[in-house]
Amino acid sequence: MSMALSTVLLGQEARLNGTVTDSTGAVLEGTRVRATQVLRNVTFETTTTQDGRYLFPRLPIGTYQILAEANGNRGNR
């Protein structure tokens, strides 16, 4: 599983979005994506859309660990 992501800084918040795909490049719908802020150990969660996209529209500025999990299988961090 792979993830493409981008960020945009908005004042004191950031927007994080990307696409989750499998090893063949097919998008993965319904994948749970978690963004954990490293400093505070706070986790935000979302699910990929039909086209494999995910969005965290308003995250506090910081360093995050991103984890995608589809059908119980953990992907790249």
Residue, then its C-alpha position, 0 to 999 in steps of 0.5 A: m500500500s502506498m500513499a501520496l500526500s500534500t500539505v497546505l499551511l493555513g495560519q496555525e492549521a494545516r490541510l493534509n490530503g492524499t491518495v492510498t493505492d495498493s502495490t498495483g497502483a489501484v486505489l483503495e476505497g474505505t481505507r482508514v487513515r490516521a494522522t498522529q501528531v508526534l509531539r502531543n500524541v493526538t490522533f485524527e482519523t478519516t476514511t478514503t473515498q471511492d477514488g482512494r482519496y483522504l483529507f484532513p482539512r484542519l490539523p494543528i501545525g506539527t509533525y505527524q505519523i501517517l498510517a493507512e489500514a485497509n481490511g486489517n492490513r497496515g500499510n506504509r507510515 
